């Protein structure tokens, strides 16, 4: 799976390509929204106003709206159990 993190005018966009299932990205977002993940600090979570998943398996986009930096999101992706352990 390839991850490309881009800064946008509304926040940050993450493009997932290759071996990625949309369902796994939706699960990651749900875990984040309900506090079931530890991939980002509470401080970062508070900055995110909206999370939206689009696309299809093999080409999924996650748009994060809010005052978050590209670096904060890259660090969170590196810690994500859903993305890195293939479990959960």
Secondary structure, 3 states (H helix, E strand, C coil): CEEEEEECCCEEEEEEECCCCHHHHHHHHHHHHCCCCCCCCHHHHHHEEEEEEEEECCEEEEEEEECCCHHHHHHHHHHCHHHHHCCC
